[in-house]
Amino acid sequence: MIRRHSLVWLKRTPAADAAAAWFAAGHPFIVARTRPGEELSLGYCRPPSGPGHPPSRHALAAALGDLRTTERPPLLGDVTSALGLPALPPVSAEIRLIGSRLWQVLTGEPYGRPGSDLDLVVDLPNGSASDSAVAELTRLQTLLVPRLDAELSFPGHGEVHWQEWRSGVPRVLVKSLQGVALRDRAELLAP
């Protein structure tokens, strides 16, 4: 199942020169949204071109039939040493790395700035696992130096920022493959 933040490798070289170079280096693209007609909006992020320059973000579209391989981003616990982070205590949630530090791990190039957020997504097995995932993120926040910027990924629904979910509000902003919408919290908890 393809979700936001899934990594994809394409079967053939994209038309745009920058995307073609990214493809030729063997790097994956990341899923942002679906598009009409069996297409996906994909993105990738090239490293800074020099000191003081931010990474450059790029977008492209691909047909579902153009995908060679898809996988979820790596688990945080599997990449802590590559990020220079301390070993983490065991966690039961599937906490995955996304954002600039993901690109750093995938390419070996420097993307993050000192003190930048640690972007994560937690793949929940179901809505009822959301509160325990938030508790684990809260515990990790106290152990890690960077601030956590995390989303909870509800299967079949989309992603909600962990702090918004933690607040207990009855309606939350959900980012999905189809777009962004306010949804009732109870919808996401339903089996």
VENGI-V455677 format. One record per backbone hydrogen bond with DSSP energy under -0.5 kcal/mol. NH is the residue of the N-H (numbers start at 1). CO is the residue of the C=O. Records with the same first field share a line. If there is no record, write none. Layout:
NH = CO ; CO
//
This chain:
5 = 31
6 = 3
7 = 71
8 = 29
9 = 69
11 = 66
20 = 16
21 = 17
22 = 18
23 = 19
24 = 20
25 = 21
26 = 23
27 = 22
29 = 8
30 = 43
31 = 6
32 = 41
33 = 41
34 = 177
35 = 39
39 = 35
40 = 62
41 = 33
42 = 40 ; 60
43 = 30
44 = 58
46 = 56
48 = 110
53 = 50
56 = 46
57 = 55
58 = 44
60 = 42
62 = 40
64 = 38
66 = 63
67 = 64
68 = 9
69 = 9
71 = 7
76 = 95
78 = 75
79 = 75 ; 76
80 = 76
83 = 79
84 = 80 ; 81
85 = 80
94 = 123
95 = 93
96 = 94 ; 121
97 = 74
98 = 119
102 = 98 ; 99
103 = 99
104 = 100
105 = 101
106 = 102
107 = 103
108 = 104
116 = 113
118 = 147
119 = 117
120 = 149
121 = 96
122 = 151
123 = 94 ; 121
124 = 122 ; 153
129 = 126
130 = 127
133 = 129
134 = 130
135 = 131
136 = 132
137 = 133
138 = 134
139 = 135
140 = 136
141 = 137
142 = 138
143 = 139 ; 140
144 = 140
149 = 118
151 = 120
152 = 160
153 = 122 ; 151
154 = 152 ; 158
155 = 153
157 = 154
158 = 154
159 = 175
160 = 152
162 = 150
165 = 161
166 = 162
167 = 163
168 = 164 ; 165
169 = 164
172 = 183
174 = 172 ; 181
175 = 159
176 = 174 ; 179
179 = 176
181 = 174
183 = 172
185 = 170
187 = 184
188 = 184 ; 185
189 = 185
190 = 186
//
